């Protein structure tokens, strides 16, 4: 078998998934133990259909532009994989002389990574996972590439919403954040206060059961106190029975297309409290934005891509690249190898110490944990009414 390498993307794109791709390509280009470098066009389905692009000789200017390109430049997928699909991958990999398989994605992709490696036992094929998710719900790693840029986006954007709402204080704005079953991204909106003194007033996370009466009580207090306010809500909010507060549009396997939570909550406020409310749902804008790309996220995403190549060439398999924090007064992260079995389909949610006692906000401990990942201070927003 030749020593060729393939890179496969899985799941939702991020602002830095292409950075990991670029890091892997550059590392492989510089390694004399790697032959040709392939990219699967359209995820695992692309591999099965043999839609492979040879990216071995991509020039430096293209790779430089790749670092600042949103979403997935090679395409991604949420293909449902069963035993026959995994078995069908082996002859394709062998046909193209591929020894090193790098799979870049979140929980579902890491599950695929582990299952593919199991099928590859007895061959020379090595499978390594590269972490990626804006939801930040991967186990073992301190955080995953993609989260920090999405966190910077939501913090900066919510700061702008807070400016708007406070300048014309006549309504409640409800901003919806992505994050299926984990509230990391919604929680990151709290850092809007670093940009504009008045950050979001309330933050509701899926780690706490949603109580409609308590929600309306919290909002009524905002109205009585300020006449306006900003509420951030995770798309994955559910009641005490685990039922989503808004019926999902549809669900296929792990992929849930949530209903409009922000719209539902805004309508609750208007109908039940008789007060003007509006909803905002950044959605895809929040996970694809290059202007809000975090420098820390960019550096770590590239490092993960590079380490994945080094690990595979060194003979490692069934591992995922993970990030941990170095000890010290300032933030510094380092990559290490995690056993893929410890990651597969294990959701990492917000710990209790990061959520306030009322369940409608975050603690200072979370802010301190999250702040350095944003890659520098957010823009300072000015309000000339202060002190008047």
ChimeraX attribute file (.defattr): number of C-alpha atoms within 10 A of each C-alpha:
attribute: neighborCount
match mode: 1-to-1
recipient: residues
	/A:1	13
	/A:2	15
	/A:3	18
	/A:4	21
	/A:5	29
	/A:6	26
	/A:7	29
	/A:8	28
	/A:9	31
	/A:10	26
	/A:11	21
	/A:12	21
	/A:13	26
	/A:14	28
	/A:15	32
	/A:16	38
	/A:17	32
	/A:18	28
	/A:19	31
	/A:20	29
	/A:21	29
	/A:22	25
	/A:23	24
	/A:24	27
	/A:25	27
	/A:26	21
	/A:27	19
	/A:28	24
	/A:29	18
	/A:30	9
	/A:31	13
	/A:32	8
	/A:33	14
	/A:34	21
	/A:35	17
	/A:36	19
	/A:37	23
	/A:38	22
	/A:39	25
	/A:40	23
	/A:41	23
	/A:42	23
	/A:43	26
	/A:44	28
	/A:45	21
	/A:46	21
	/A:47	21
	/A:48	19
	/A:49	13
	/A:50	16
	/A:51	15
	/A:52	21
	/A:53	14
	/A:54	13
	/A:55	15
	/A:56	18
	/A:57	11
	/A:58	14
	/A:59	10
	/A:60	11
	/A:61	8
	/A:62	10
	/A:63	18
	/A:64	12
	/A:65	12
	/A:66	19
	/A:67	21
	/A:68	17
	/A:69	19
	/A:70	20
	/A:71	20
	/A:72	24
	/A:73	16
	/A:74	18
	/A:75	19
	/A:76	23
	/A:77	19
	/A:78	19
	/A:79	16
	/A:80	13
	/A:81	15
	/A:82	10
	/A:83	10
	/A:84	8
	/A:85	15
	/A:86	19
	/A:87	13
	/A:88	13
	/A:89	20
	/A:90	17
	/A:91	12
	/A:92	15
	/A:93	21
	/A:94	16
	/A:95	12
	/A:96	18
	/A:97	18
	/A:98	25
	/A:99	22
	/A:100	28
	/A:101	25
	/A:102	25
	/A:103	26
	/A:104	31
	/A:105	30
	/A:106	31
	/A:107	25
	/A:108	21
	/A:109	27
	/A:110	30
	/A:111	20
	/A:112	23
	/A:113	28
	/A:114	24
	/A:115	20
	/A:116	23
	/A:117	21
	/A:118	14
	/A:119	16
	/A:120	18
	/A:121	11
	/A:122	7
	/A:123	12
	/A:124	15
	/A:125	24
	/A:126	24
	/A:127	28
	/A:128	30
	/A:129	34
	/A:130	32
	/A:131	28
	/A:132	32
	/A:133	26
	/A:134	27
	/A:135	31
	/A:136	29
	/A:137	28
	/A:138	27
	/A:139	21
	/A:140	21
	/A:141	22
	/A:142	15
	/A:143	27
	/A:144	27
	/A:145	35
	/A:146	29
	/A:147	28
	/A:148	32
	/A:149	30
	/A:150	35
	/A:151	32
	/A:152	31
	/A:153	29
	/A:154	30
	/A:155	28
	/A:156	26
	/A:157	18
	/A:158	28
	/A:159	29
	/A:160	17
	/A:161	22
	/A:162	25
	/A:163	20
	/A:164	13
	/A:165	18
	/A:166	19
	/A:167	12
	/A:168	10
	/A:169	15
	/A:170	16
	/A:171	21
	/A:172	24
	/A:173	25
	/A:174	28
	/A:175	29
	/A:176	26
	/A:177	31
	/A:178	25
	/A:179	22
	/A:180	19
	/A:181	20
	/A:182	23
	/A:183	30
	/A:184	29
	/A:185	27
	/A:186	28
	/A:187	31
	/A:188	28
	/A:189	31
	/A:190	30
	/A:191	27
	/A:192	27
	/A:193	20
	/A:194	19
	/A:195	19
	/A:196	22
	/A:197	17
	/A:198	16
	/A:199	23
	/A:200	26
	/A:201	18
	/A:202	22
	/A:203	25
	/A:204	26
	/A:205	29
	/A:206	25
	/A:207	20
	/A:208	18
	/A:209	18
	/A:210	22
	/A:211	14
	/A:212	13
	/A:213	10
	/A:214	12
	/A:215	16
	/A:216	16
	/A:217	13
	/A:218	15
	/A:219	23
	/A:220	17
	/A:221	11
	/A:222	18
	/A:223	18
	/A:224	9
	/A:225	10
	/A:226	13
	/A:227	18
	/A:228	24
	/A:229	25
	/A:230	29
	/A:231	26
	/A:232	28
	/A:233	28
	/A:234	26
	/A:235	31
	/A:236	27
	/A:237	26
	/A:238	21
	/A:239	15
	/A:240	10
	/A:241	8
	/A:242	12
	/A:243	14
	/A:244	19
	/A:245	21
	/A:246	19
	/A:247	13
	/A:248	16
	/A:249	10
	/A:250	10
	/A:251	10
	/A:252	9
	/A:253	7
	/A:254	11
	/A:255	12
	/A:256	13
	/A:257	14
	/A:258	19
	/A:259	17
	/A:260	18
	/A:261	26
	/A:262	24
	/A:263	19
	/A:264	15
	/A:265	25
	/A:266	23
	/A:267	18
	/A:268	17
	/A:269	21
	/A:270	15
	/A:271	12
	/A:272	11
	/A:273	15
	/A:274	10
	/A:275	19
	/A:276	15
	/A:277	22
	/A:278	18
	/A:279	20
	/A:280	18
	/A:281	18
	/A:282	14
	/A:283	12
	/A:284	13
	/A:285	13
	/A:286	23
	/A:287	28
	/A:288	24
	/A:289	20
	/A:290	20
	/A:291	12
	/A:292	23
	/A:293	26
	/A:294	26
	/A:295	16
	/A:296	19
	/A:297	25
	/A:298	23
	/A:299	17
	/A:300	24
	/A:301	29
	/A:302	24
	/A:303	22
	/A:304	30
	/A:305	30
	/A:306	22
	/A:307	23
	/A:308	33
	/A:309	26
	/A:310	17
	/A:311	20
	/A:312	23
	/A:313	19
	/A:314	11
	/A:315	12
	/A:316	17
	/A:317	28
	/A:318	21
	/A:319	26
	/A:320	34
	/A:321	25
	/A:322	27
	/A:323	24
	/A:324	14
	/A:325	14
	/A:326	11
	/A:327	9
	/A:328	7
	/A:329	6
	/A:330	8
	/A:331	13
	/A:332	14
	/A:333	17
	/A:334	12
	/A:335	17
	/A:336	16
	/A:337	20
	/A:338	19
	/A:339	17
	/A:340	24
	/A:341	16
	/A:342	15
	/A:343	25
	/A:344	21
	/A:345	18
	/A:346	16
	/A:347	17
	/A:348	21
	/A:349	17
	/A:350	21
	/A:351	11
	/A:352	13
	/A:353	12
	/A:354	18
	/A:355	23
	/A:356	15
	/A:357	11
	/A:358	10
	/A:359	17
	/A:360	21
	/A:361	21
	/A:362	25
	/A:363	15
	/A:364	13
	/A:365	12
	/A:366	20
	/A:367	17
	/A:368	12
	/A:369	12
	/A:370	19
	/A:371	20
	/A:372	16
	/A:373	21
	/A:374	24
	/A:375	18
	/A:376	12
	/A:377	12
	/A:378	20
	/A:379	12
	/A:380	14
	/A:381	15
	/A:382	11
	/A:383	12
	/A:384	6
	/A:385	7
	/A:386	7
	/A:387	5
	/A:388	4
